[in-house]
């Protein structure tokens, strides 16, 4: 006898994923959100110096993209990179220690917020110069192809990098040499503080891919599954025939450009920010997973507790980590032959 389907089950929308993946996607987004909230608190307490660029609101891009990658694939980013580094698998405790400038940080406390690097998970930085890492991503992709590998590189960058020459040089080389790189633009509409319409003659960033003859598309960067599907297509192309791609993820940062601009109030209204928060990627995905029956309220509470505990442990680890000794200023400067 066929099993009877209840009305509630019949009405539940299918997300095309299983419970384990739903749990992982939500956990990873929550981890980034909680990490960034704690980093903001630490900055306000004077425990983090310099610049601090938060990823709050954009979590779906890093998590959706990384969910399509293998551990031996590469990721490279600009200075708003905490989320990318966490999504790639780096230890939150060592990332937080790096933000604190402590010796147990990923870069021994020498890099700070904008220069995270973790070779162990193939995360190649954290680059503070706008657009400078796009040619590096092309170089990594060239090395993969030259060595006959089938890994791919995901290169994250913001809309503010698009007018830079490095963007066009890198896109041209990737297309010309057929390199396995996915250029993933996190378009949060304001770069540092200038609206897209005031900075670009062509505001549909994905269309630049057409100029270079590479597959390109725009995707809702607040929808983790939409990002996952778009990047999965690009990864398959890059892995099989070394075809590069350009993806424009249309997202929104809920905080300002950096902690020096905590709200971004000079160039956008409070009403706009509150309106965009209605599309919070964590809440939207959580509600979809609940409606689809993939997760229950108890699952959500368990994930939240696990995430909160782990980030609290990361802060405690960073607090306890010693300052780097003065003599370390003279180490790691030159690579011995």
C-alpha positions in Angstrom: 0.0 0.0 0.0 1.3 3.4 -0.9 2.3 5.6 2.1 -0.2 8.3 2.8 1.1 11.9 2.3 -0.2 14.5 4.7 -1.3 17.9 3.5 1.6 19.5 5.3 4.1 17.2 3.7 2.6 17.7 0.3 2.8 21.5 0.7 6.3 21.6 2.0 8.6 23.1 -0.7 11.6 21.0 -1.8 14.9 22.7 -1.7 16.8 20.0 -3.6 19.2 19.4 -0.7 19.3 16.9 2.2 19.3 17.6 5.9 23.0 17.3 6.4 23.7 19.9 3.8 21.0 22.2 5.1 22.5 22.0 8.6 26.0 22.7 7.3 24.9 25.7 5.2 23.0 27.3 8.1 25.8 26.5 10.6 28.5 28.0 8.4 26.5 31.2 7.8 25.7 31.5 11.6 29.4 30.9 12.4 30.5 33.8 10.1 27.7 36.1 11.5 28.6 35.3 15.2 32.4 35.6 14.5 31.9 39.1 12.9 29.6 40.3 15.8 32.3 39.2 18.3 35.0 40.9 16.2 33.0 44.1 16.3 32.7 43.9 20.1 36.4 43.3 20.4 37.2 46.3 18.2 35.0 48.5 20.3 37.0 47.3 23.4 40.3 48.2 21.8 41.4 44.5 21.4 41.6 44.8 17.6 43.5 47.7 16.0 43.7 49.1 12.5 40.9 48.4 10.0 38.1 45.9 10.4 35.8 45.2 7.5 32.8 43.1 8.5 31.0 40.5 6.3 27.6 40.7 8.0 24.8 40.4 5.5 27.0 38.7 2.8 27.4 35.3 4.4 25.4 33.4 1.7 28.0 34.2 -0.9 31.0 32.6 0.8 29.1 29.7 2.2 27.2 28.9 -1.0 30.3 29.1 -3.1 32.5 27.1 -0.8 29.9 24.4 -0.5 30.7 23.4 -4.1 34.5 23.2 -3.6 36.8 20.3 -2.8 39.4 20.8 0.0 42.2 21.0 -2.5 40.5 23.8 -4.4 41.7 27.4 -3.8 40.1 30.6 -2.6 41.5 34.1 -2.6 39.9 37.3 -1.5 40.2 41.0 -0.8 40.2 42.7 2.7 36.6 41.7 3.7 37.7 38.1 3.9 36.9 36.7 7.4 33.9 35.0 6.0 35.7 33.4 3.1 38.5 32.2 5.4 36.0 30.6 7.8 34.0 29.1 5.1 37.1 27.5 3.6 37.7 25.7 6.9 40.2 27.8 8.9 40.1 27.6 12.7 38.0 30.5 14.1 40.3 30.6 17.1 43.4 31.3 15.0 41.6 33.8 12.8 40.4 35.7 15.9 44.0 35.6 17.3 45.2 37.1 14.1 42.7 39.9 14.4 44.0 40.5 17.9 47.5 40.6 16.6 48.6 37.6 18.7 51.4 35.1 18.0 48.9 32.2 17.6 47.1 33.9 14.7 47.2 32.5 11.2 50.0 34.9 10.3 51.6 35.0 13.8 49.8 38.3 14.4 51.6 40.1 11.7 48.8 40.4 9.1 45.7 41.3 11.0 42.2 41.6 9.7 43.1 42.3 6.0 45.8 39.7 5.5 44.5 36.4 6.6 46.3 33.5 4.9 45.9 29.7 5.6 47.9 27.4 3.3 46.5 24.4 5.2 43.0 25.0 3.7 44.2 26.5 0.4 43.0 30.0 1.4 45.5 32.4 -0.3 44.6 35.7 1.4 43.4 38.5 2.3 44.7 41.3 0.0 44.4 44.9 1.0 45.0 46.6 -2.3 41.8 46.9 -4.3 41.9 44.5 -7.3 45.5 43.4 -6.7 44.6 39.7 -6.1 42.7 39.2 -9.3 45.9 38.6 -11.4 47.2 36.4 -8.6 44.1 34.2 -8.9 44.9 34.0 -12.7 48.4 33.0 -11.8 47.3 30.2 -9.5 44.9 29.0 -12.1 47.7 29.0 -14.7 49.8 26.9 -12.3 47.0 24.4 -11.9 46.6 24.0 -15.7 50.4 23.9 -16.2 50.8 21.1 -13.7 47.8 19.2 -15.2 45.6 19.4 -12.1 41.8 19.6 -11.9 41.5 22.1 -9.0 39.7 25.4 -9.4 40.2 28.8 -7.9 37.4 31.0 -6.6 38.4 34.7 -6.5 36.1 37.0 -4.4 36.2 40.7 -5.1 33.9 43.7 -4.6 32.2 46.0 -7.1 34.8 48.6 -6.2 37.5 46.5 -8.0 35.6 46.4 -11.3 36.9 49.8 -12.6 40.5 48.8 -11.8 42.8 47.7 -14.6 43.6 44.5 -12.8 40.1 43.3 -13.2 40.2 43.6 -17.0 43.8 42.3 -17.3 42.9 39.2 -15.3 39.7 38.6 -17.1 41.5 38.9 -20.5 44.2 36.5 -19.5 41.8 33.9 -18.0 39.8 33.9 -21.1 42.7 33.9 -23.5 44.6 31.1 -21.8 41.4 29.2 -20.6 42.2 29.2 -16.9 40.2 27.3 -14.2 39.2 30.4 -12.2 35.8 31.7 -11.1 35.7 35.4 -10.6 33.0 36.0 -8.1 32.0 39.7 -7.6 30.3 40.4 -4.3 28.3 43.5 -5.5 27.2 45.3 -2.3 26.3 48.4 -4.4 28.5 50.9 -2.6 32.2 49.7 -2.8 33.7 51.9 0.0 31.0 54.5 -0.1 30.2 55.4 -3.7 27.1 54.0 -5.3 27.4 51.6 -8.3 25.7 54.1 -10.6 28.3 56.8 -9.8 31.3 54.5 -10.4 30.5 52.3 -13.4 29.2 53.1 -16.8 28.0 49.5 -17.1 26.3 48.7 -13.8 25.4 45.0 -14.7 28.8 43.7 -13.8 28.2 40.2 -15.0 28.0 41.5 -18.6 31.7 42.2 -18.6 32.1 38.5 -19.0 30.4 38.8 -22.4 33.2 41.2 -23.5 35.8 38.5 -22.8 33.7 35.6 -24.1 33.4 33.7 -20.8 30.3 32.3 -19.2 28.7 34.9 -16.9 25.6 35.4 -14.9 24.1 37.4 -12.1 22.7 35.7 -9.0 20.9 36.7 -5.8 23.7 36.9 -3.3 21.3 36.8 -0.4 20.2 33.3 -1.4 22.7 30.7 -0.4 21.2 28.0 -2.6 21.1 30.3 -5.6 24.8 31.1 -5.1 25.6 27.4 -4.7 23.9 26.5 -7.9 25.6 29.2 -10.0 29.0 28.5 -8.6 28.5 24.7 -9.0 28.0 25.3 -12.8 31.1 27.4 -13.0 33.2 24.9 -11.0 32.1 22.1 -13.3 33.1 24.1 -16.4 36.5 25.0 -14.8 37.2 21.5 -13.6 36.4 19.8 -16.9 37.6 22.1 -19.6 39.4 24.9 -17.8 36.7 27.5 -18.7 36.7 30.6 -16.5 33.5 32.3 -15.4 32.3 35.6 -14.0 29.5 35.6 -11.5 28.0 38.8 -10.0 26.4 38.0 -6.6 24.1 40.9 -5.7 24.4 41.2 -2.0 24.3 43.8 0.7 26.4 44.6 3.8 24.4 45.5 6.8 27.3 47.4 8.4 29.3 50.2 7.0 32.5 49.8 4.9 34.6 49.3 8.0 34.5 50.0 11.7 35.6 53.5 10.8 32.3 53.8 9.1 30.1 51.6 11.3 26.7 52.3 9.7 27.4 53.7 6.2 24.9 56.5 7.1 26.6 59.1 4.9 25.7 57.4 1.6 22.6 55.3 2.4 19.4 55.7 4.4 18.4 53.8 7.5 15.2 52.9 5.7 17.2 51.2 2.9 19.3 49.2 5.4 16.2 48.0 7.3 14.5 47.1 4.0 17.5 45.0 3.0 17.6 43.3 6.4 14.3 41.8 5.5 16.3 39.6 3.1 18.8 38.5 5.7 20.3 35.3 4.2 20.4 33.5 7.6 16.8 34.1 8.4 15.6 33.4 4.8 17.4 30.1 4.6 16.4 29.1 8.1 12.8 29.7 7.4 13.0 27.8 4.1 14.7 24.8 5.8 12.0 24.8 8.5 9.2 25.0 6.0 10.7 22.1 3.9 11.0 19.9 7.0 14.8 19.7 6.7 15.4 21.2 10.1 13.3 21.6 13.2 13.3 24.3 15.9 15.4 22.0 18.1 18.0 21.7 15.3 18.2 25.4 15.0 18.7 25.9 18.7 21.4 23.2 18.7 23.3 24.8 15.8 23.1 28.2 17.5 24.5 26.9 20.8 27.3 25.1 19.1 28.2 28.2 17.0 28.0 30.5 20.0 30.2 28.2 22.2 32.8 27.8 19.5 33.1 31.5 18.8 33.3 32.3 22.5 36.1 29.8 22.7 37.8 31.6 19.8 37.7 34.9 21.6 39.0 33.3 24.8 41.9 31.7 22.8 42.8 35.0 21.2 42.7 36.8 24.6 45.0 34.1 26.1 47.5 34.1 23.2 50.7 36.1 23.9 51.8 39.1 22.0 54.5 38.4 19.3 58.0 39.0 20.6 59.8 42.1 19.2 62.4 40.1 17.4 59.7 38.6 15.2 59.7 42.0 13.4 62.8 40.8 11.6 61.5 37.3 10.6 59.5 36.1 7.6 60.7 39.0 5.5 62.8 37.1 2.9 62.4 33.6 1.6 65.6 31.7 1.8 66.6 30.1 -1.5 
